[in-house]
Amino acid sequence: MVAMHIDILTLFPDSINAVMKESILGRAQRNDVIRIEAHQIRDYTKNKQMQVDDYPYGGGQGMLMQVQPLYDCWADVCRQAGRRLHTIFLSAAGKRFTQADAIRLKETQERFILVCGHYEGVDERFIEECVDEEISVGDFVLTGGELPAMTVADAVCRLVPGVLADASCFKDESHYSGLLEYPQYSRPENWHDMHVPPVLLSGNHAAIARWQRKEALRRTRERRPDMLEGFQLSKLDRQLLEELDRESSPTGERETN
Ligand SMILES: C[S@@+](CC[C@H](N)C(=O)[O-])C[C@H]1O[C@@H](n2cnc3c(N)ncnc32)[C@H](O)[C@@H]1O
């Protein structure tokens, strides 16, 4: 049995497979660590034209995904799983997705369903009957739920043991620890006259860790001050923030090593 199984209900399974079978998630699927399965909603239509959408009652722009094929597809996946699966509808009107949601889903679910809307969305009765939560990937509107579904699947699956080389690969990253990640550099040491900060070449692990923490705090405070509100600052964090204050005062200097 795989450690995480995600079923994606969509009108465009090829677009899901084209992305999810590649790179790190593709390898994890070939190694049977995770499974991401795209199900074609259109296969469940009962009309000759295989139509999945219709005009919304009451008028309005565009078409709506009909409840019947969507429900039958959902019910078939639950039947295959042998139980009613936790179901998420990707929606611009949903609750904003965060790293905390990715961690929650990884910890509470072994298998769940992601439903991709298209056109103007889906018949509300499907949501009422089958959906446990509605998730938005941001305050903007996309043409379909495929990119949001892949975003959620990717964020959850990379937390599953065996997908990345080591848990530290994601624990040190932006958002996981509550801070944005510090800047990183690779070879060459000098590029376009821009030098890698000398401390990173020093081999002094304590000094490197201190520099990285300070840069993470600097970045978070500059770019996402909201993230620092309610963040549990350690004694060292407070010291580093004071150093940053001194450096940014008119007489202070930015530390480069
Ligand atoms: C054009 S959108 C429909 C927008 C909908 N009429 C509204 O105003 O909320 C089509 C589908 O794309 C997906 N979608 C669009 N934007 C999204 C977002 N920010 N987050 C998650 N899903 C989104 C949803 O599945 C939605 O049903």
The ligand as an ORCA input file, in Angstrom:
! r2SCAN-3c Opt
* xyz 0 1
  C     -13.609     30.135    -13.652
  S     -13.496     29.285    -12.146
  C     -15.078     29.572    -11.477
  C     -15.104     30.756    -10.585
  C     -16.436     30.905     -9.847
  N     -17.496     31.230    -10.760
  C     -16.309     31.969     -8.773
  O     -16.635     33.116     -9.006
  O     -15.828     31.628     -7.660
  C     -13.539     27.586    -12.594
  C     -12.959     26.633    -11.585
  O     -11.586     26.909    -11.412
  C     -11.175     26.554    -10.107
  N     -10.516     27.729     -9.505
  C     -10.417     28.970    -10.028
  N      -9.732     29.782     -9.243
  C      -9.343     29.066     -8.172
  C      -8.593     29.358     -7.003
  N      -8.097     30.556     -6.756
  N      -8.380     28.355     -6.117
  C      -8.884     27.121     -6.333
  N      -9.605     26.787     -7.420
  C      -9.841     27.739     -8.330
  C     -12.421     26.091     -9.356
  O     -12.461     24.688     -9.349
  C     -13.545     26.682    -10.198
  O     -14.729     25.929    -10.092
*
